[in-house]
Amino acid sequence: MIHPVWDLWILLVVIYLSECFLWLPHGTCALGGAFRWKWLRGNGLLSNENGKLIPLSPLPWATAARIPWWEVCLAKGRVCSFVPFAVPGERYTQLTECVSPAERVRVDGSSVSVGSLAIDTPSPAHACALAESLTKAKDAKRWISRRLDTGEVAVAMDRLKKHTRPVQWLSSIEWLALFAGFPGLFLGSWPLWLWLAAAGGFMGLHLITVTVFVRAHRQLYPQLGWPVKWGFLMAVAPTLAMRAPVLLSTNLFSFSHPFAVLAHCDATQASEMLHLLLRDARFPAEPSQPSDEQAKKVVSDFRKEVVRAYETAMKQMKVGEETLECGSGATYYCPRCLSEFTRQTDCHHCGGRTTTPVG
């Protein structure tokens, strides 16, 4: 029969593993890892109409950042809400007037209101960054250029490394103590005083980890204030404190676009992801245009600027055009997701986009 102490230990392991997932709403991607930044994919098994759960590295020093593609289309002083990579259906909402003056842009939690238009974002940090950028936006070209600035990404990565390193060390020691030190003490049949000393040392280490995390979060995200909620949850849940590096990095790139972050990632994966972004800009999923005529013009002008910016950035990164390699039986393919077909049809993965003949 299993000792009750082992039951508790197994429960903690299960709780810890359940926290090694990240929720990705549609229109966002995730980059991160335990040793270097890479594209975190996930699959369709843990997904619904709103997004999907992706697995993260269980190592306590791992980091992960959630990054939106584009929340809005911006052109000619007007803004239209936009959700790329959404499930088939309506991807655009109502058109609103110019984002200026700044008083018209309001933040409510993770939502940004521009006039009568409500824009949902992945987190309050993303909402603050989007609201600030919209109040300063002069035109689409400059707004897109700033989102694709690799220099801002490099600065953000340096800040993360500086403030996260102490938390990574502390959470790793806490992780080893709970999942390696505890079983060693139990199997070794050590005296009670050693158990009490180990428990006291662990609690002291845990409180230090929570304190350092709260300070680091405050320094990384001053616009969000003190993370009272996360600090309290960590204080009562040691397994959450072991995931502190992920919590610190999740909203790191709250304004930068994935395109800019990929310049600092593994070259092979970056090339694959850059091509995917470019295909979605050139051949968006259906419906590719909103029904409103004025909104249609905004979306069209914005997409032209995005494609131009992507192509320029890829030349600077020395990433060539994608080559198409279809199977021997394929006669048609989808220009957006590259799915292959044996006859002309509409791609159900991309909302019914018309397929293109091979060659």
N, C-alpha and C positions, 0 to 999 in steps of 0.2 A: 504494500500500500504506500502511495506517495505521501511524504511528509507534508503537512500544511504549509510549511515555509517554502517548499518547492512550488506548491500551488500559487503562492503569492508571487514568487519569482517568475513563473511562467506567465502569469497575468501581466506583470510589468513588461515582459518581452513582447507580448501581443499588443499592449497599449503603445509601446514604443514603435513597433512596426506599422501600426495604424496611422502614426503621425508622419510616416515617411512617404506621404503623398501630397501633391499640390493640385488645387482646383484651378483649372484653366477655363474661363468663360470663352465663348466663341469670339473670335477677333483678337485673341492673344496667343503668344507662344511662350515657351520657357527655355532659358539657357542656364547652364550651371554644371556642377559636378564636384567630385571630391578632390581631384588633382588639377584639372584644367577645365575651362569653360567649353561646353559643347551643347548642341541642340538636343533638348529632351523631348522625345517623341510621344510616347504613350501609345495606346491603341483604342479601338472602339468598344472594348468590352466594358469599360467603366465610364460610359458617356450617356448623355441624354440630350434633349433639345436645347439646353442652355450651355453646355460645355462638357468637359471631361476631367477625370482624375488621372494624373500621370505619376508613376512611381519615381521616387528620388533615391539617391544613394543612402543607405542606412548608416554610413560612417558619420560620426558626430561633427566633423569639421567641414562637411560638404556644404555648398552654397547653391542657391537657385534664385533666379530673377524672373519675374513674370512681366512680359512686355506686350503692350497692345500694338497692333499694326497701325491703323488709322481710326480714330473715333469719329472724325468728321471729314466732310469735304469742304474746303475753303477756297473761294474764288470770287473776285470782283466785289469784295466787301460783304459777301453773304456766306452763310454756313449751313450745311445740310448734314444731319446725322447719318452715319454710315457704319455698317457692320460687315467687314470682309470675313470670308470663311464661315459665314453663318449657314445654318441649315436652309434648304430651299424654301423660299418664301419671300416676303417683303423685307428688303434689306435697308430701305431708306424710310425716314420719318419726315415730318413736315419741315418746310423751309422756314427760316426765320430771318429777321433783318440783320444788318451789320452788327458785328460783335462789339463795336464801339458805340457809345461810351462804356467805360469799364464798369459802371454801376449796374449795367444790365447783366453782367456775368456773376452768377452766384453759385456757391458751393454748399451742398447739403449732404454730408457724409461722403459717400462714394459717387454721388451724382452731381453733375454740373448743369445749371440752367442758364440758357442764353435766350432772354426774352421768354417766349412760350415753349421753347425747345428744351427737352430734358435729355441729357446725354449720360448714359451709364458708363462707369469706368471700373476697373478691377479692384480699386482700393481708394481710401481717402487721400493717400499720397499721390496717386495718379490724378485724382480729381483736382487737387490743388495745383499740380503742375500744368494740367490742361487749361484750367481757368486762367492761370497767370500767362500762359502762352497766347491764349485767345485775346486777352486784353491788350497784348503788345503786337498782335499780328497786323502787319501792314498789307501784305499780299501773299498769295499762295507760294510763290517761288522762294521768298525769304523764309517763310514758315517751314516749308519742306526742307530747305537747306539746313536750317538749325536743327531739325529733328534728325538729320542724317550726319550731323557733325561727330566725327570719330574722336575729336579732341575732348569733348565733354564726357564721352564714355571713358576715355583713359583717366581723366581726373576723378570720375566717380569710382572707378576700379581702385585707384590709389587710396582714396578715402575709405573705401570698404576694407581694403587690406589693413590699413592703419588701425581702424577702430574694431575690426572683427578678430584680429589675431589673438588678443588676450582671451576673448570669449571662446575661440576655437580650442585653445589650450585647456581652459577650465572645463568646458563641456566634454572634452575628450577624456580628461582625468576622471570626471564624474561618471562617464560612460564605462570606463574600465573598472572603476570601483564597484559599480552596481552589477555589471554583467560578467566580470571576471573575479574581482576581489571577494564579493559576497559568496559565490559558490566555493571558492577556495577556503574561506573561513568555515563554512558549514561542513565541508567534506573533511576538514582537518580536525574537527571536534575541539576547537580552541576554547579556553575558559571564558566565563561570562564577562570578566573585566575587560578582556580584549574585544569582545563583541560590543560592549558599551563604549569603549574608546573609539572603535571603528565607526559606530553609529554617530557619535558626537563629531568626529572628524568629517564624516560625510555631510552632516547637516551644516557644519561651518562652511565647507566647500560649496555646498549648494547655495547658501545665502550670498556668498561672495560672487558666484556665477550670476545670480539674479541681479545683484547690485551693478556689476560691470556691464551686463546686458542693458539695463535701464539707461545707464550713462551713455553707452555707445549708441543706442537708438535715438536718444535725445540729440546727440551730436550729428548723427547722420540725417535725421529728419526733424530739424527744429520747428518746421511749420506745423507738425502734428502734436507738439507739446510732449509732456511726459507720458510714456506708455504705461499708464496705471493698470489698465486691464491685463496686459500681457505680464506685467510684473507680478500681479496678484496670482494669475493662473500658474505662472512658473513657480511661485513660492509654495503652492500646494500640490504641484505636479512635477516631480523631478524629471520625468521622461520628457516633458516639454522643454525644460531648461537645456537638455542635451541636444535639442534642435534649434537652439538660439542662433547659430550662424545662418540657418535658412531664414529665420524670421527677420534677421537684420538685412539680408540681401534681397528678399522677395520684391520689395518696392524700390530697389536701387535705381533702376533706369525708368523712373516714372515719366520722363519726357522723351528720352531718346528712342529712336525707332530700332527694331531688330536689325535692320540693314547696317546701322552704325556699330552695333555690338558685335556683329558677325566678323567685322574687320579684325577683331582681337581673338577670334576663336580658331579652332582647328581648320586648316585650309580646305581639306576635302569636304568636310561637313558644311563649311561656310559657302563653298561653291554651290553645293546642292540646294541649300536654303535660299541663296541669292537668286538662283534660277527659278525657284518656286515663287518667290515674291514678284519677280519680273513677269512671269507667266500670268499670275493673278491680276497684275495691273494691266497687261495687254489684253487678256481674255478673261474678264471677270465672270463669276458665276451668275446665272440668271436668277432674278431679273437684273440685268446689267444697268438699267436706268430706272430712275423713279418715274412715277406717272405724271407728276407736275412738270410743266414745260420749263418753268423758271429753274426749278431744281435740277432738271435734266441738263441745262446749260452749265450750272455750277459743277455738277459731277463730271461732265465731259471735259471742261477746262482743267479741273483739278487732276483728273487722271492723266491728261497729257503732260502736265508738269511733273507728276510722280514718275511716269515712264522715262521722261527726259532725265530726271535726277538719278533714277536707278541706273540707267545706261552710262551716265557720266561717272557715277561712283564705281561701277564695275570695271570701267576702263582704268580708273585710278588704282583699283585693287588688282589689276591685271588678270581679271576673270573673263575668259572668252565666252562666246555664244554657246548655247547648249546644242549638242548634236542628238538627233533623234535616231534611236535604234529600235525598230519594231520587229515583232516576231514574224516568221515566214508566212503565217496564215492571216495576218492583219492587213486589212485594206483601208481602214479608217482609224483615226485616233482623235482624242479630245485634246485640243491645243492648251487647255488649262491644267489638267491633271495627268495627261499623257496615257490615259486608259486606252486600250486597244480594242477594236471591234472588227468583226468580219463583214459587216455591212453598214451602210449609212444609217445612222440613228441619232438620237439625242442622248447625251451623257447624263445619267441619273445622279452621278456624284456631284455634278456642277449645276444642278437646278434645271437641267434640260438644255444645256448649251449644245449647239449643232456641231457635229464631228466634221473633221477635215480629211480628205483623201491622203493616203500615204504617198509621199513623193511629189 
